[in-house]
């Protein structure tokens, strides 16, 4: 595991935990937003990137959103193939509503966490 992965992992886990709590409260939209934040944080670490897409897939499946589930299945495979070689659109939130190739602005709070994990 890379030093970046070790350093960013607690922040990704916090977002995954928040997503679990939001879903348990019956707030799937909030849960998905936490998963998107986890994606932005962890997309440069293959294992974390894959884990987030699998969680997005699970949420989409439980919410009976087949288009999102299908997109997440494909993105899970892509995370395994493209993350190790660094082909990542910075800031991309990982959901089916955004092109998998489109870079997006990074929320300043998340950017600070990513920068700190890279040092």
C-alpha positions as CSV (number, residue, x, y, z in Angstrom):
1,X,0.0,0.0,0.0
2,X,1.4,3.4,-0.9
3,X,2.0,6.2,1.6
4,X,-0.7,8.2,-0.1
5,X,-3.2,5.3,0.2
6,X,-2.4,4.9,3.9
7,X,-2.8,8.6,4.6
8,X,-6.0,9.2,2.6
9,X,-7.6,5.9,3.8
10,X,-9.1,7.3,7.1
11,X,-10.7,10.2,5.2
12,X,-12.2,7.9,2.6
13,X,-13.4,5.6,5.4
14,X,-15.1,8.5,7.2
15,X,-17.0,9.3,4.0
16,X,-18.0,5.6,3.6
17,X,-19.1,5.5,7.2
18,X,-21.2,8.7,6.7
19,X,-22.7,7.1,3.6
20,X,-23.7,4.0,5.6
21,X,-25.3,6.2,8.3
22,X,-27.2,8.3,5.7
23,X,-28.6,5.2,4.0
24,X,-29.6,3.8,7.3
25,X,-31.5,7.0,8.0
26,X,-33.3,6.6,4.6
27,X,-31.3,9.3,2.9
28,X,-29.9,7.7,-0.3
29,X,-29.1,11.0,-1.9
30,X,-27.0,12.1,1.0
31,X,-25.4,8.6,1.1
32,X,-24.5,9.0,-2.6
33,X,-23.0,12.4,-2.0
34,X,-20.7,10.9,0.7
35,X,-19.7,8.2,-1.8
36,X,-18.9,10.9,-4.4
37,X,-16.7,12.6,-1.8
38,X,-15.0,9.3,-1.0
39,X,-14.4,8.8,-4.7
40,X,-12.7,12.2,-5.1
41,X,-10.5,11.4,-2.1
42,X,-9.5,7.9,-3.0
43,X,-9.5,7.7,-6.8
44,X,-5.7,7.8,-7.0
45,X,-5.4,4.6,-4.9
46,X,-6.5,1.5,-6.8
47,X,-8.0,-0.4,-3.8
48,X,-9.8,2.6,-2.4
49,X,-11.1,3.6,-5.9
50,X,-12.4,0.1,-6.5
51,X,-14.0,0.0,-3.0
52,X,-15.9,3.2,-3.6
53,X,-17.2,2.1,-6.9
54,X,-18.4,-1.2,-5.4
55,X,-20.2,0.7,-2.7
56,X,-21.8,3.0,-5.3
57,X,-22.9,-0.2,-7.1
58,X,-24.4,-1.6,-4.0
59,X,-26.3,1.5,-3.2
60,X,-27.6,1.7,-6.8
61,X,-28.7,-1.9,-6.6
62,X,-30.5,-1.4,-3.3
63,X,-32.2,1.7,-4.7
64,X,-33.2,-0.2,-7.8
65,X,-31.3,2.2,-10.1
66,X,-30.2,-0.1,-13.0
67,X,-28.5,2.5,-15.1
68,X,-26.4,3.6,-12.1
69,X,-25.6,0.0,-11.2
70,X,-24.6,-0.8,-14.7
71,X,-22.3,2.2,-14.9
72,X,-20.7,1.3,-11.5
73,X,-20.1,-2.2,-12.7
74,X,-18.1,-0.9,-15.6
75,X,-16.4,1.8,-13.6
76,X,-15.3,-0.8,-11.1
77,X,-13.5,-2.7,-13.9
78,X,-12.1,0.6,-15.2
79,X,-10.8,1.5,-11.7
80,X,-8.7,-1.7,-11.7
81,X,-7.3,-1.1,-15.2
82,X,-6.8,2.7,-15.3
83,X,-6.0,3.7,-11.7
84,X,-2.6,2.0,-11.6
85,X,-1.4,3.8,-14.7
86,X,-2.7,7.2,-13.5
87,X,-5.4,7.8,-16.1
88,X,-7.8,9.6,-13.8
89,X,-9.9,12.8,-14.3
90,X,-9.1,14.8,-11.2
91,X,-12.1,15.7,-9.1
92,X,-14.5,13.3,-11.0
93,X,-17.2,12.3,-8.6
94,X,-17.6,8.8,-10.0
95,X,-21.4,8.7,-10.6
96,X,-23.1,7.8,-13.8
97,X,-24.4,11.3,-14.2
98,X,-20.8,12.5,-15.0
99,X,-18.7,11.3,-17.9
100,X,-16.0,9.0,-16.5
101,X,-13.4,11.0,-18.4
102,X,-14.5,14.5,-17.3
103,X,-12.3,16.3,-14.8
104,X,-14.1,18.4,-12.2
105,X,-13.1,21.1,-9.7
106,X,-12.1,19.6,-6.4
107,X,-13.9,20.9,-3.3
108,X,-11.3,22.9,-1.4
109,X,-11.8,20.8,1.8
110,X,-11.1,17.6,-0.1
111,X,-8.2,19.2,-2.0
112,X,-6.5,20.0,1.4
113,X,-6.9,16.4,2.5
114,X,-5.5,15.1,-0.8
115,X,-2.6,17.5,-0.7
116,X,-1.8,16.6,2.9
117,X,-1.9,12.8,2.0
118,X,0.5,13.4,-0.9
119,X,3.2,14.9,1.3
